[in-house]
Amino acid sequence: MMRKPRLSWILVAFLLAGLLAAPVSALAEKPVKMGFVYIMSGPFSTYGQFAKQGAQLAIDEINAQGGILGRQVEAYFEDSTGKADVAVRAIRKLVYQNGVDVLIGLDSSGVAKTVVPTIPEMKTPLIITHAATPDVTGSLCNKYTFRISVNINQNIKAAALLAAESQAQTWSTIGPDYAFGHQSWEYFKKYLKEKKPDAVFLPDDKVAFAPIKTTDFSAYITKLMESKPDGVLVSLWGGNLIDFVRQADAMGFFQSGTQVLMTLGAATEVLYALGDKMPEGIWVGTRYWFLGNDTPQNVAFRKAYQKRFGQFPSYNAQGAYAAVLTYKAAAEKAKSTDKEAIAAALAGLTVTLPVGTITLRPEDHQALTDAFWGRTAADSAYPIRILKPFKVFPAQDVTPPADTTGCNLR
């Protein structure tokens, strides 16, 4: 006669069945982890704060709609402090300690040039939303690095097209004394010379590149005014640009008749800080303008951001928001959050964002996205200077061919 199994063996069987089923259940409930690295402290910290707000808004909206592939999204934020070594440590922490599925951010071109070569060892997709050096989608490109915002080439080509239409003949510059400032000037000279061969550019000893820690720009402003150029390209940004504008205005720089082009003057972080101290009639660039289009995506984003945070979104807020949506689109395309699958899905991905519809070019992972410039103007309906007129430079008109970037990932 067969004996009945003991109760203990029945319990063991149930426990084993539970253990075998646990991984499937855990995978369904495991959150998608996103790691963000921006400047969160110091004179450029508003860029990081706006980015954090944009990311939080996107994540909250996605989680309310069921998450990504049925999984909720968690965010981890790290402060790069604008320093390359700090940013690399932050990236490693996010990947190895926090186990993030994707990396998003980077403000400084100098920081990006150090971070990007480390990304392949971590085998984690990086979506750059701000840093503009062409090198990260050029000579330093790799299969895991993508940029959804305009780079220096695209923004400066637009600036050169504006400069070519002006009466200015002799040009100078003031910018930060690192990759972003120097590359902005080099590309401006290249593109303006192509459009206006008789343009003149002041020699190196007449132009101004200020260390990023500079707060007193009076000597640089004096140098510019004494050289009497017809036009000045200003590639300062963040706290540097705010200090420069206030001091230059007090010194009469903007009343001298010089044509001024500020490559990032339409960042709302800058416009809010300056208020009515931002001169009118200055051409300023931006990677996104909250009034740039009336698509359903942009209107919804603008309204949701303003309602929640009490301000109009900056390009860094839109960049972080857009990066989260871009990752979601890649995951849905790949039907997976596997890092290799995401990297493959991002290459060639077309996605509609508040800024417009972009395509991540498969050859170099640079976004084909429009560039935006406009003239500063006062409008009683807004607490900041707005852009009027406003010009959109189509991506195909300002983006160099992929075979000229120094990168070929096909």
Salt bridges, closest charged atoms under 4 A:
ASP60 OD2 - ARG308 NH1 2.72
GLU78 OE2 - LYS93 NZ 3.10
ASP85 OD2 - ARG89 NH1 3.69
ASP107 OD1 - HIS130 ND1 2.69
GLU121 OE2 - ARG92 NH1 2.42
ASP135 OD2 - LYS113 NZ 2.99
GLU165 OE1 - LYS391 NZ 3.67
ASP177 OD1 - HIS182 NE2 2.66
GLU186 OE2 - LYS189 NZ 3.31
GLU194 OE2 - LYS190 NZ 3.33
ASP294 OD1 - ARG302 NH2 3.93
GLU332 OE2 - LYS328 NZ 2.58
GLU340 OE1 - LYS143 NZ 2.87
ASP364 OD2 - ARG361 NH2 2.76
ASP379 OD2 - LYS388 NZ 3.56
